[in-house]
Amino acid sequence: MTEFDIKVFSLSTCGHCKSTKRFLGECAVEYDFVDVDTLDKEEREAILEDVKQLNPKCSFPTIKIGETVIVGYREDEIKKALGL
C-alpha cells in the first residue's frame, strides 16, 4: 500500500485514462478517480478548474500522487511517484 493520496482526473471514453486506472489497479494501490465527462455541468466546471490548477492544458488523464502531478499515461513516472 502507498501512503500517498492518489487522484485521477479522466474521461470515460479515453483509452489512456482506462490504461492508467488499470495500471494503478495492477500496482495494488487505492486511488480515487472522476470521469469528468460524466458529471453534470456545474460539477464538471468546478472539477475542470481544479484540473487546470494542476495541468493548465487540461488534458487527460491528469494524475495527482501526493504532490506529484503526471499528465498522460506514463508508467515509469507513475511507478517513480509511487516509489515502486
Residue frames as a rotation matrix with the C-alpha (Angstrom) as fourth column:
MET 1
0.572 0.820 0.000 0.00
0.820 -0.572 0.000 0.00
0.000 0.000 -1.000 0.00
THR 2
-0.337 -0.661 0.670 1.03
0.652 -0.677 -0.340 3.59
0.679 0.323 0.660 -0.53
GLU 3
-0.319 0.182 -0.930 0.96
0.835 -0.410 -0.366 6.49
-0.449 -0.894 -0.021 1.88
PHE 4
-0.984 -0.092 -0.155 0.02
0.003 -0.868 0.497 8.94
-0.181 0.489 0.854 -0.89
ASP 5
0.100 0.991 -0.094 -3.38
0.019 -0.097 -0.995 10.29
-0.995 0.098 -0.028 -1.78
ILE 6
-0.892 -0.361 0.272 -3.93
0.235 0.143 0.961 9.41
-0.386 0.922 -0.043 -5.43
LYS 7
0.167 0.936 -0.311 -6.50
-0.001 -0.316 -0.949 11.14
-0.986 0.159 -0.052 -7.62
VAL 8
-0.777 -0.323 0.540 -7.08
0.503 0.198 0.842 10.51
-0.378 0.926 0.008 -11.31
PHE 9
0.021 0.733 -0.680 -8.99
-0.379 -0.624 -0.684 13.01
-0.925 0.272 0.264 -13.43
SER 10
-0.835 -0.315 0.451 -10.10
0.178 0.621 0.764 11.15
-0.520 0.718 -0.462 -16.53
LEU 11
-0.280 0.768 -0.575 -12.60
-0.953 -0.293 0.073 10.84
-0.112 0.569 0.815 -19.35
SER 12
0.208 0.463 0.862 -14.81
-0.460 0.824 -0.332 7.76
-0.863 -0.327 0.384 -19.55
THR 13
0.965 0.243 0.103 -14.04
-0.012 0.431 -0.902 7.23
-0.264 0.869 0.418 -23.25
CYS 14
0.507 -0.843 -0.179 -10.26
-0.846 -0.446 -0.294 7.83
0.168 0.301 -0.939 -23.11
GLY 15
0.775 -0.260 -0.575 -8.06
0.100 0.950 -0.294 4.81
0.623 0.171 0.763 -23.75
HIS 16
-0.308 -0.942 0.132 -5.07
0.049 -0.155 -0.987 6.35
0.950 -0.298 0.094 -21.94
CYS 17
-0.202 0.345 0.917 -7.30
-0.918 -0.393 -0.054 7.06
0.342 -0.853 0.396 -18.93
LYS 18
0.840 0.540 -0.060 -8.50
-0.503 0.815 0.287 3.45
0.204 -0.211 0.956 -18.87
SER 19
0.405 -0.780 -0.476 -4.92
0.293 0.605 -0.741 2.21
0.866 0.160 0.474 -19.13
THR 20
-0.461 -0.558 0.690 -3.88
-0.429 -0.541 -0.724 4.46
0.777 -0.629 0.010 -16.23
LYS 21
0.208 0.629 0.749 -6.65
-0.975 0.074 0.209 3.14
0.076 -0.774 0.629 -13.99
ARG 22
0.909 0.075 -0.409 -5.85
-0.123 0.988 -0.093 -0.46
0.398 0.135 0.908 -14.97
PHE 23
0.023 -0.991 -0.131 -2.15
0.160 0.133 -0.978 0.10
0.987 0.001 0.162 -14.25
LEU 24
-0.388 -0.116 0.914 -2.86
-0.784 -0.480 -0.394 1.61
0.485 -0.869 0.096 -10.81
GLY 25
0.665 0.690 0.288 -5.05
-0.746 0.590 0.309 -1.41
0.044 -0.420 0.906 -10.07
GLU 26
0.709 -0.481 -0.516 -2.21
0.175 0.829 -0.531 -3.74
0.683 0.286 0.672 -11.09
CYS 27
-0.377 -0.862 0.338 0.06
-0.117 -0.318 -0.941 -1.83
0.919 -0.394 0.019 -8.69
ALA 28
0.000 0.500 -0.866 -2.46
0.797 0.523 0.302 -2.65
0.604 -0.690 -0.399 -5.93
VAL 29
-0.948 -0.235 -0.215 -2.82
0.317 -0.770 -0.554 0.95
-0.035 -0.594 0.804 -4.79
GLU 30
0.042 0.982 -0.186 -6.00
0.918 -0.111 -0.381 2.64
-0.395 -0.155 -0.906 -3.73
TYR 31
-0.954 -0.299 -0.006 -6.97
0.269 -0.868 0.417 5.70
-0.130 0.396 0.909 -5.73
ASP 32
0.056 0.954 -0.295 -9.92
0.331 -0.297 -0.896 7.97
-0.942 -0.047 -0.332 -6.35
PHE 33
-0.881 -0.297 0.369 -10.97
0.444 -0.248 0.861 8.97
-0.165 0.922 0.350 -9.83
VAL 34
0.037 0.899 -0.437 -13.51
0.028 -0.438 -0.898 11.15
-0.999 0.021 -0.041 -11.50
ASP 35
-0.470 -0.034 0.882 -14.65
0.866 0.179 0.468 10.75
-0.174 0.983 -0.055 -15.09
VAL 36
-0.768 0.050 -0.639 -15.08
0.076 -0.983 -0.169 14.43
-0.636 -0.179 0.751 -15.84
ASP 37
-0.883 0.397 -0.253 -17.26
-0.365 -0.240 0.900 13.90
0.296 0.886 0.356 -18.91
THR 38
-0.446 0.756 -0.479 -19.93
0.586 0.651 0.483 12.09
0.677 -0.065 -0.733 -16.87
LEU 39
-0.665 0.146 -0.732 -20.51
0.630 -0.418 -0.655 14.98
-0.402 -0.897 0.186 -14.45
ASP 40
0.512 0.829 0.227 -23.33
0.851 -0.454 -0.263 17.48
-0.115 0.328 -0.938 -14.72
LYS 41
0.461 -0.328 0.824 -22.44
0.474 -0.694 -0.541 20.96
0.750 0.641 -0.165 -15.98
GLU 42
0.766 -0.140 0.627 -21.82
-0.500 -0.743 0.445 22.64
0.404 -0.655 -0.639 -12.62
GLU 43
0.781 -0.494 0.382 -19.76
-0.028 0.583 0.812 19.76
-0.624 -0.645 0.442 -11.22
ARG 44
0.531 -0.576 0.622 -17.79
0.847 0.375 -0.376 19.47
-0.016 0.726 0.687 -14.46
GLU 45
0.587 -0.292 0.756 -16.95
0.104 -0.898 -0.427 23.18
0.803 0.329 -0.497 -14.48
ALA 46
0.801 -0.270 0.534 -15.76
-0.597 -0.305 0.741 23.04
-0.037 -0.913 -0.406 -10.85
ILE 47
0.668 -0.560 0.489 -13.61
0.304 0.806 0.508 19.94
-0.679 -0.191 0.709 -11.44
LEU 48
0.571 -0.464 0.678 -12.12
0.742 -0.062 -0.667 21.43
0.352 0.884 0.309 -14.62
GLU 49
0.717 -0.329 0.614 -10.98
-0.415 -0.910 -0.003 24.43
0.560 -0.253 -0.789 -12.58
ASP 50
0.704 -0.467 0.535 -9.22
-0.390 0.376 0.841 22.01
-0.594 -0.800 0.082 -10.21
VAL 51
0.608 -0.470 0.640 -7.62
0.699 0.698 -0.152 20.19
-0.375 0.540 0.753 -13.15
LYS 52
0.699 -0.318 0.640 -6.42
0.325 -0.656 -0.681 23.48
0.637 0.685 -0.355 -14.67
GLN 53
0.770 -0.448 0.455 -4.61
-0.638 -0.518 0.570 24.28
-0.019 -0.729 -0.684 -11.41
LEU 54
0.426 -0.589 0.686 -2.67
-0.053 0.741 0.669 21.01
-0.903 -0.322 0.284 -11.79
ASN 55
-0.450 -0.435 0.779 -2.43
0.698 0.373 0.612 20.92
-0.557 0.819 0.136 -15.58
PRO 56
-0.371 0.303 -0.878 -3.09
-0.250 -0.943 -0.220 24.23
-0.894 0.138 0.426 -17.40
LYS 57
-0.854 0.051 -0.517 -3.64
-0.510 0.108 0.853 22.39
0.099 0.993 -0.066 -20.70
CYS 58
-0.120 0.868 0.483 -6.46
-0.805 0.199 -0.558 20.47
-0.580 -0.456 0.675 -19.02
SER 59
-0.089 0.013 -0.996 -5.63
-0.780 0.621 0.077 17.22
0.619 0.784 -0.045 -20.79
PHE 60
0.518 0.434 0.737 -6.41
-0.803 0.545 0.243 13.72
-0.296 -0.717 0.631 -19.60
PRO 61
0.627 0.433 -0.647 -5.55
0.646 0.175 0.743 11.73
0.435 -0.884 -0.170 -17.68
THR 62
-0.006 -0.602 0.799 -4.23
-0.497 -0.691 -0.524 14.12
0.868 -0.400 -0.295 -15.07
ILE 63
0.491 0.063 -0.869 -2.92
0.511 0.787 0.346 12.15
0.705 -0.614 0.355 -12.11
LYS 64
0.214 -0.416 0.884 -2.03
-0.715 -0.683 -0.148 13.56
0.665 -0.600 -0.444 -8.70
ILE 65
0.506 -0.197 -0.840 0.08
0.518 0.848 0.113 11.31
0.690 -0.492 0.531 -6.49
GLY 66
0.049 -0.417 -0.908 0.84
0.922 -0.331 0.202 13.15
-0.385 -0.846 0.368 -3.28
GLU 67
0.306 -0.012 -0.952 2.29
-0.046 -0.999 -0.002 16.43
-0.951 0.044 -0.306 -4.53
THR 68
-0.771 -0.634 0.057 3.40
-0.031 0.127 0.991 14.98
-0.636 0.763 -0.117 -7.88
VAL 69
0.396 0.865 -0.309 1.31
-0.414 -0.133 -0.901 15.68
-0.820 0.485 0.306 -10.99
ILE 70
-0.738 -0.523 0.427 1.60
0.118 0.523 0.844 13.41
-0.665 0.673 -0.325 -14.02
VAL 71
0.152 0.756 -0.637 -0.13
-0.711 -0.364 -0.602 14.19
-0.687 0.544 0.482 -17.28
GLY 72
0.198 0.001 -0.980 -0.83
-0.877 0.446 -0.177 11.27
0.437 0.895 0.089 -19.55
TYR 73
0.984 0.129 0.126 -0.34
-0.166 0.922 0.351 7.54
-0.071 -0.366 0.928 -19.20
ARG 74
0.253 -0.966 -0.052 3.29
-0.626 -0.123 -0.770 7.31
0.738 0.227 -0.636 -18.14
GLU 75
0.813 0.150 -0.563 4.03
0.190 0.846 0.499 4.04
0.551 -0.513 0.659 -16.34
ASP 76
-0.097 -0.952 -0.291 7.61
0.747 0.124 -0.653 4.94
0.657 -0.281 0.699 -15.40
GLU 77
-0.619 -0.095 0.780 6.60
-0.240 -0.922 -0.303 8.29
0.748 -0.375 0.548 -13.91
ILE 78
0.479 0.848 0.227 3.70
-0.577 0.109 0.810 6.69
0.662 -0.519 0.541 -12.02
LYS 79
0.614 -0.324 -0.720 5.98
0.538 0.839 0.082 3.99
0.577 -0.437 0.690 -10.61
LYS 80
-0.486 -0.859 0.162 8.55
0.501 -0.426 -0.753 6.61
0.716 -0.285 0.637 -9.56
ALA 81
-0.343 0.436 0.832 5.89
-0.575 -0.798 0.182 8.72
0.743 -0.416 0.524 -7.85
LEU 82
0.739 0.672 -0.056 4.61
-0.418 0.522 0.744 5.64
0.529 -0.526 0.666 -6.03
GLY 83
0.099 -0.810 0.577 8.11
-0.976 0.033 0.213 4.62
-0.192 -0.585 -0.788 -5.00
LEU 84
0.814 0.259 0.520 7.91
-0.184 0.964 -0.193 1.30
-0.551 0.061 0.832 -6.87
